[in-house]
Amino acid sequence: MKFESNVMGVLLNTLALVAIMLSLGMVFLYVPTEATMGEVQKIFYFHVPSAWLAFFAFFLVFVYSVTYLVRREKKWDNLAASSAEIGVLFCTLVLITGPIWAKPVWGIWWTWDARLTLTLVLWLIYVGYMMLRHYMADPERKAAFAAVLGIVGFVDVPLVYFSIRWWRTQHPAPVMGGGDDSGIEGPMLATLLVCVVAFTLLFFALLRYRARLQELRDEVDALHDLAERGRG
């Protein structure tokens, strides 16, 4: 089983690396430059996949948290914690790449637009989730409280997603499924899809490593508790 796990890990890492290299090649060498915004529009191919992977990561936190509350098995709590940390990473990339894109296009780094504000709130919720896990000492209470916060916090994800459909915002309309005037050219769509696949493979590679790290931490904690009881 361990050998099979190592092989799958190497395969996943290799696929992620190949997909990332391919996506970078397509962004900088293949896809045409957008006529209105110019080169800065290429941030789109990193900004959008980061947003989708942040949503996906927080969805997994929701699923793992519900599963933990039902089964009370530590592995689900570990997966929720791991997915939350990676989700915060991708959400941070969204909040960094967005203003870099916005400055030359809108003339400002930030505006309290509905989508931007709700995305910042989403980031703060899961930063709070991580702080709760860090500062609470009792493992069972920490896992239970974190699970509840992970479930409740996910409510903000659909709010972020539908905000540009429900309210008039400065944020651009969706390029797919946003109405008759929305759309994206074939090479741009192909590049976006490759970038989404690359980011998804990277996400699962990071999740595997982060979950394993949490297992090792639990083993160290168990050995520490055993040593403490031996000295007592």
N, C-alpha and C positions, 0 to 999 in steps of 0.2 A: 504493500500500500504506500509506504514512504517513497519507494522508487518511482511508482506511478505518479505520485504527487509531484516529485521533483521533475519528472519528464514533462508533465502538464505545465508546471511553472516555467520551465525553459521554453516550451512551445509558446506559451502566452506572452512571455517577455520578448521572444523573437518576433512574433506577429505584431506586437505593439510597436517595436522598434522599426520594423519594415513599414508599417502603416504610417507612422509619424514621419519617416523620411519621405515616403511617397506624398503625403499631404503637404509637406514643406515644398517639395519640388513642384507640385501642382499650383500652390499658392503663388510662388515667386517666379515660375518659369512657364506655366501653362495657361492659367486663367487670364483672360484679358483685363485690362485696367478699366474700372468703372468710369463712364464718361463724365459724370457730374462731380463726383468727389475725388477722383484720382487715386493715387497710391494708398492714401490713408484708409480707403474702403476695404483694403485687404485685411484689416483688423477684424472685419466681419467673420472671417473664416476661423478665428480663434475665439471671438467674443460669443458667438452663437453656440458652438459646441460646449464651451465652458458653462453657459447658462443651462443648457439641456442636461449636462452631466451633474450640475449642482441640484437641479430638480430631481433627477433620477436617484442621486445619493440620498437626498432627504426623503424620497419615497421609500427607499430601502430602510432607512432609519425607522420610518413609520411601520413598515411590515415587520421588521425584526423586533421592534418594541412591543407590538401587539403579540407577537409570538412568544416573547419573553414573559409577558404578563400572564399568558395562558399556560405556558409550560414550566416557567420558572427554571429554565436551563441556562447556565452561564454562557454557553456558546452564542446564544442569541443576543445577549447583552453585549458580548465582545464584538459581534458583527455590527450591532447598532452603533457602538462607540466608534468603531473603525470607519464605517460609512459616513458618520457625522463629521469626523475630522477631514476626510477627503472632500466631502461636500462643502465644508467651509473653505478649503483650498480653492476649489473651482469657483465658488461664489466670490471669493476675493479676486480671482482673475477677472470675473465679470465686472466688478466694481473698479478695477484698475484699467482694463481695456476700454470700458465704456467712456469714461472721461477723456482718454487719449483720442478716441474717435470723435467725441463730441466737440472738442475745442476747435479744430479747424472747420468743422461743418456747422455747428451752432454758434460759435464764437464765445462759448463759455464752457468751463470744465464741468459744472454741475448745476442742475436746476431741480426744484422740488416737484418734479413730475411724478405722476402716480406710480408708474412702473419703477422709476429710480428709487423713490422713497420706500416702496414696498420691498424692493430688493435689499435695500439697506436694513430694513426691519428684519427681513429673513436672515441676513447675515448676523445681526445682533442676537436673534433668538438662538441660533446654533452656537454662537460664541458663548452665550450664557449657558447653553447645554454643556459645553466642554468645561466651563468654569465650575458648574455644579458637580460634574464628575471628578474634578480635580480636588475640590475642597471638602466634599463630604467623606467622612472616614468610614462609616458603617457600609460594608459592601452591598448588603441586601437593600437597605434603604436607598443607597445611591443608585442602584440599578432600577429600583421601582420608580423613584422620582424622575430619573432621567428618561425612563420609558414613557411616563406620562407627558413630560415636556416634549419629547420627540414626536409623540402622537399629536398633541395640541399644536405644536409649532408647524406641522405640515400643512395646517389650514392656510397658511400664508402663500404656499406654492401656487395653488390655483388662482389666488388673488393676483399674484404677480403675472401669471400667464394670461389671464383674461383682462387685465387692467387696460390694455390698449384697445380692447374691443368694447369694454363697458364705458370708458370715459374718454374724453378728448384729451390727448396727451401730446407732448412734444416728441416723445419717442416715436420712431417710424412705425408704420403699420407692418404687420407680418408679411413676409415675402411669399409665404405659402398659406393658402386658406384665408387670406385677408380681404377678399372681395374681388370684384371684376378687374380692378386696376393693379392688383398685386400680381407678382410673378417674378421669376428669376430665369435668366438665360441658361441654356443647356450646359455649357462649360462651367458656369458659376455653380449650378446645382450639383453637378458631378463633383466639383471640388469640395463643396460644402458637405456632401454625403461622405466623401472619403475622410474629411476632417472629423466628422462625427464618429465614424467607425474607429479612427485612430485614437480619439480621446476616450472612447468607450473601452477599447482594449487597454489603454493606459490606466483607466479607472480600475478595471478588474485586477490588473497586475498590482497596483498600489493597495487595493483592498486585501489581496492575498497576503502581501507582506505585512500590512498593518494588523491583520487578524492574527498572523503568526507571532508578531511581536507581543500582542496582548496575551497570547497563550504562554509565551516565555515569561512574561511579567507575573502571570498567575502562578507559574511553577516556582519562580523565585520567592514570591510571597509565601507560598505553602512551605517551602524549605525554611524560610525565616521564622515562620510560626512554629514549625517543628523544633527548630533549634532553641527558640525561646522557651518552649515547654520542657525541653530537655534540661536547660539550665535551671528552670524552676523546680 
